[in-house]
Each structure stands twice: as C-alpha cells, then as structure tokens.
C-alpha cells in the first residue's frame, strides 16, 4: 500500500468516529500538557531560586556569630551572643584568597517620612559593602568611609523602601527620615535588586556601621562579616583559612566549640540546585501518569476499533491484503492520534505554564528538551500502545473474520 493511500485510509477511519477519536486525543493532550507545564514551572522555580542565591554572589562567604558548640540547639542560637569585631574583619582581609570584606551590624527600626512610615531592617555597613554585595545606585551616593568615621546620620534606601516612604513623585535624595532619635538624611537610593541571598535589599535601609552600633544596637560587635573570594574554585580552601584565623583570634582550640558560623554560598547553591532538580523531576513523574492513562486509552480505542471492523479486515485479507498492510493501517491510526494529541498538548502546556507563572508571579521556562521529550513520548506511546491492536488485527483469519457478526 502506498503511503498516500495509507494516510487517506487512516484519516477516513479516524474521522468516521469523531467523538471517540476526540476523547482519545484528549487523554494524550492532558498528559502532554501536564508534563510540559510541570517541567516549565519546576525549571522556572529552580532558576528563580538559583538566581536569588547567585545575586548574593556564588563566591561569597558569610561569617555570623554563633553561641558555640554543635548540634541543632547551637544552630538555633545563631546570633544570640555576638562575638565578631571589626578587628576580626581586618584580620580576615589579610587572607590571600579574600578579595573583599564587609562587616555589618543589623537591627530593626521604624522609618518615618512626613506622613508615611515603614518598618525596615537597618543595616550598618562600611563603604566596601557596595562592592562586596554588588549593589548599584539608582540615584545619589553610597555610604563613605568618612560617614563611618564621623558617625554620620545618613541613609541609603532600598528601592521599595524609598517608594513606600516618598512615593514616585518625590526624589528621596536630600530628604530626611526619622528613626528613633536619629534624623537621617537620605544620600542615595539603590537600584532594584530583589532578594539577595537571605536579605531583601530593596526593603532595607543602609547606614554607616558606626552609626548603627552607637544608636541602634548599642554594641561594638558585628552581626555578620561578608567576604568575597577571589577564586571561586578555592571556596573550600578560603573557608578553611577563615575558620583557622577566627579560631586563633578567639582563642578556641576545638572547632566544634566555635563561636561563629560560616555560610558558603557555593555549597548552598549546589544543595538548592539538587533539591529543586529532584522536585522538578518528581513533578514530571507525577504528570507522566497522565500519559500512561492516555496510552491505555489509545489501546482500548484501537482494540474496540479492531473488533468493530473485523468483517472489514476479513474482506481486505480475502482480496489479498497481507498482514503488514493490515497492521500498518492500525498502527498508523494510533500514531496519528498520539501526534495530534501531542501537538495540541504542547501548545496547551505552554499556555498553562505562562498563565500559571503570571498568576503566581514566577518564571516559567519551556526548554526545547522538554518539547523534544514530549514529542518522543508521543511517538513511543503511539507505537507501543498501538502495536498490540495492530498485530491482533493482522493475525485474524480471513474466514473467521468474515463470519464475525
């Protein structure tokens, strides 16, 4: 049988029972759309989380105070007793692999500007903080070394915080805001950055470190020290040098009793990537169950079709059609059903992913790999679930088929 004749016979058979063919295609559409949408949302979520962590810098080490000891109770007490000092930060800056050091002291405060007010994290920093955190200014200037030396009452506002306090019509630079007993002059506004690691910079207020220590925390201790490593491939080595330096400075001989904790952003990124990748694969596996159901639906439809067309099969075999011709037609019907369902499913999954991403305010990534996977699965389902009915039709005896009522 020529290919054109085969295609013509296949389309005629499928369109002769539109409802059954449509319901069968619907099963494939649901399965493919589910897989495409789940993979797109899962991959998008993974990319969003990784981007958030990378925004803080994949070459960043964050040293924070800890109560000492090991185990879960120690981790929960992180920051309960601050032990880090500016001298520690200066010592860490001498490590060869460390390219940037930004000591920080943080507290919460209420900022008031005219009739507006907002709660914000007050972050005390030195001038190096802008470089270490890779911050860009939308307007004005950043905290300077002189500001830190003079306990200057100046502030740099995150983009969201600036809008909350002054709206969009007033330039915040040069305006004043009150926080407790401090009357702060706004010297700069940061460009929008989003969540950076575990800090939402857009909703934060950045002040000189000395100012925060004197007027907010009342302590000369640091909450964290952020370090950048010159070579990302040496993150583990750099972490070791930082640990040894602080243990020596704090007079601690047992690392298990360390009064500080180090977060390695490269390790966090790798862990998060593994977890989100596993989650995405799980979502795809769950959605793939729909494909299995769709494939079984195709096989059931084809078996029903074989039964209904038994006399036709017998007649065709009686006038000379061989087994390959019979099996080819039924197999072609199965494959066309799955391919049509697959194409519609890919488009539907694409649309569902984009709509879901818009509603959930997240990213959806539809890769060529996922589309290729969907097409491959469609072809596989068409062949596997169509093979048995096709072979069953081809194996019929023409005499028995013609007798079938």
Secondary structure, DSSP 8 states (H G I E B T S, - for coil): --HHHHHHHHHHHHHTTHHHHHHHHHHHHHHHHHHHHHHHHHHHHHHHHHHHHHHT-TTEEEEEE--SSSSHHHHHTTTSS--B-HHHHHHHTTSTTEEEEEEEEEEEEEEEETTEEEEEEEEEE-TTHHHHTT--EEEE----HHHHHTT--EEEE-HHHHHHHHTTTS--TT-EEEETTEEEEEEEEE----EETTEEGGGEEEEEHHHHIIIII-SS-BSEEEEEES-GGGHHHHHHHHHHHHHHHTT---GGG-SEEEEEHHHHHHHHHHHHHHHHHHHHHHHHHHHHHHHHHHHHHHHHHHHHTHHHHHHHHHTT--HHHHHHHHHHHHHHHHHHHHHHHHHHHHHHHHHHHHHTT------HHHHHHHHHHHHHHHHHHHHHHHHHHHT--HHHHHH--
